[in-house]
Amino acid sequence: MAPCRLAPCGADVPSQYWDAALLPYVKSGAPNAGGANGYSGVWHCPSNPWGTAARNYGYSQVLMRWGWELSTGGKYYRFPKLPEIEAPASTIFVGESGSYGRLGQPWFWNTDINRGGTTTKAPNQGTTANTNWEWPDMHSGGANYVFCDGHAKWLRDSVAYPPGMAQGYGGSTKAAYKACVDYFAATGSERAWCQTNAN
């Protein structure tokens, strides 16, 4: 798999963002926070209380990064082609998120401190929300996700982002790694790495 297609790996620049890469193919609205309509059209969820001034959807960090199963950090941004994804119908591409336009790894400690939620609390956690990353309880205790084969599905927050994955939250991280196997890992080696940690 070619890790980076549009710029050198590690380039965190607007031209590398997932919504910028899709812009030529989308006719409804535009991901342009500086424009008059902001993130309008298909780029905006009507239920998101933050309006059109910020992103409402995020690209899966697990999908976006190459090599994380080897270094746990990885390099970004990659845009894998469909044949490069082992199970596109069960691999999350985009989901409901905060302004950063990213969905964190289910096992990542940042899911405890950067997760979206209400203005006062992150969902199901006792921390203050800053609404930057994933927002897995946006709709009735769950969120909508678009998978790499193009279909969309609602998943309960505890399915996509199981409890127990973050520092100070208690429980086991095994369920979070299992969620990676089921919904996030794109390649065989990534799935195997998540499965090892889920056992």
C-alpha positions in Angstrom: 0.0 0.0 0.0 1.4 3.4 -1.0 1.3 5.3 2.3 0.9 8.9 1.0 -0.6 10.0 -2.3 -0.9 13.8 -2.2 2.0 15.1 -0.2 4.9 13.8 1.9 3.8 11.6 4.9 3.4 13.7 7.9 2.2 16.9 6.1 -0.6 18.2 8.3 -1.8 20.8 5.8 -5.3 21.8 4.5 -4.7 20.2 1.1 -4.3 16.9 2.8 -7.5 16.9 4.8 -10.1 14.3 3.8 -12.8 16.8 3.0 -10.4 18.8 0.7 -9.6 15.5 -1.2 -13.4 14.9 -1.7 -14.3 18.4 -2.7 -14.1 17.9 -6.5 -16.6 15.1 -6.2 -19.2 16.8 -4.0 -21.8 19.2 -5.5 -23.9 20.0 -2.3 -22.2 22.6 -0.1 -18.6 23.1 0.6 -16.2 22.5 3.5 -15.1 26.1 3.8 -15.3 27.5 7.3 -14.2 30.9 6.1 -17.0 31.1 3.5 -20.5 32.6 3.9 -22.1 29.2 4.4 -19.2 27.6 6.3 -19.6 23.8 6.3 -22.8 23.6 4.5 -24.8 21.1 2.5 -23.7 17.5 3.0 -20.8 18.7 5.1 -23.2 19.7 7.9 -25.3 17.6 10.3 -28.5 19.5 11.2 -28.4 18.1 14.7 -24.9 19.4 15.4 -25.3 22.4 17.9 -22.2 24.1 16.7 -23.7 25.1 13.4 -21.8 25.4 10.1 -18.8 27.3 11.5 -16.9 24.0 12.1 -16.6 20.5 10.8 -19.3 18.0 11.8 -17.7 14.9 10.3 -14.4 13.3 10.8 -12.1 10.9 8.9 -11.0 7.8 10.8 -7.5 8.3 12.2 -7.0 4.6 11.9 -7.7 4.7 8.2 -5.8 8.0 7.7 -2.5 6.8 9.2 0.0 4.4 7.7 2.3 2.3 9.9 0.6 2.8 13.2 0.4 -0.9 13.9 4.2 -1.0 13.7 5.0 2.2 15.6 1.7 3.0 17.3 2.0 6.5 15.9 2.0 6.1 12.2 2.4 8.7 9.5 -0.5 10.7 7.9 -2.3 11.3 5.6 -3.0 8.4 3.4 -6.0 7.8 1.1 -6.1 4.1 0.4 -7.9 2.8 -2.7 -10.8 0.5 -2.2 -8.8 -2.7 -3.3 -6.3 -1.9 -0.6 -8.9 -2.1 2.2 -9.4 -5.7 3.4 -13.1 -5.4 4.5 -14.5 -2.1 3.1 -18.1 -2.9 4.2 -17.0 -3.0 7.8 -14.3 -0.3 7.8 -15.4 3.1 9.0 -14.4 6.0 6.7 -16.2 9.0 8.2 -18.3 9.6 11.2 -19.8 12.3 13.3 -17.2 14.4 15.0 -16.1 17.8 16.3 -14.2 20.5 14.5 -10.9 18.6 14.0 -12.5 16.4 11.3 -11.0 13.3 12.8 -12.3 10.1 14.6 -9.8 8.9 17.2 -8.6 5.4 17.6 -11.0 3.6 20.0 -8.0 2.7 22.3 -6.4 6.1 22.1 -6.1 8.1 25.3 -7.3 11.2 23.5 -10.7 9.7 23.2 -11.0 10.4 26.9 -10.1 14.1 26.7 -10.8 15.2 23.1 -14.1 13.6 22.4 -17.1 15.7 21.4 -20.2 15.9 23.5 -22.3 18.4 25.3 -20.8 21.8 26.1 -20.1 20.6 29.7 -19.4 16.9 29.6 -18.0 14.3 27.2 -20.5 11.5 26.6 -20.6 8.9 29.4 -17.4 10.3 30.9 -16.8 12.7 33.7 -14.5 15.0 31.7 -15.0 18.4 30.1 -15.7 18.1 26.4 -13.8 20.2 23.9 -15.8 18.9 20.9 -12.7 18.3 18.7 -12.7 14.6 17.8 -15.3 11.9 17.5 -18.8 12.4 18.8 -20.1 8.8 19.2 -23.4 9.7 21.1 -24.6 12.5 18.8 -27.9 10.7 18.0 -29.8 8.9 20.8 -26.7 7.3 22.3 -25.0 6.6 19.0 -23.7 8.2 15.8 -23.9 7.8 12.1 -20.9 6.4 10.2 -20.1 6.0 6.5 -18.2 2.9 5.6 -15.5 2.5 2.9 -18.0 0.7 0.6 -20.3 3.8 0.7 -23.1 2.6 3.0 -24.0 4.4 6.1 -25.0 2.9 9.5 -25.9 4.1 13.0 -23.7 2.5 15.8 -24.3 2.7 19.5 -21.5 4.7 21.2 -20.4 1.6 23.3 -20.0 -0.4 20.1 -17.8 2.0 18.1 -16.1 3.4 21.2 -16.4 0.9 24.0 -16.1 2.0 27.7 -12.8 1.4 29.3 -10.4 2.5 26.6 -9.0 5.6 28.2 -6.8 6.6 31.2 -8.7 7.0 34.4 -11.9 5.6 33.0 -11.6 2.1 34.4 -12.4 -1.2 32.7 -10.5 -3.1 30.1 -9.1 -1.8 26.8 -9.7 -5.1 25.1 -13.1 -4.1 23.9 -11.6 -1.0 22.3 -9.1 -3.1 20.4 -11.9 -5.4 19.4 -13.8 -2.4 18.0 -10.7 -1.6 16.0 -10.8 -5.2 14.5 -14.5 -4.9 13.7 -14.8 -1.3 12.4 -11.6 0.6 12.0 -8.5 -1.4 10.8 -8.1 -1.4 7.0 -5.4 -3.9 6.3 -4.7 -7.5 7.4 -1.6 -6.4 9.4 -3.6 -3.7 11.1 -6.4 -6.1 12.0 -3.9 -8.6 13.3 -2.3 -5.9 15.5 -5.6 -4.9 17.0 -6.7 -8.6 17.5 -3.5 -9.3 19.4 -4.3 -6.5 21.8 -7.9 -7.6 22.0 -7.0 -11.1 23.2 
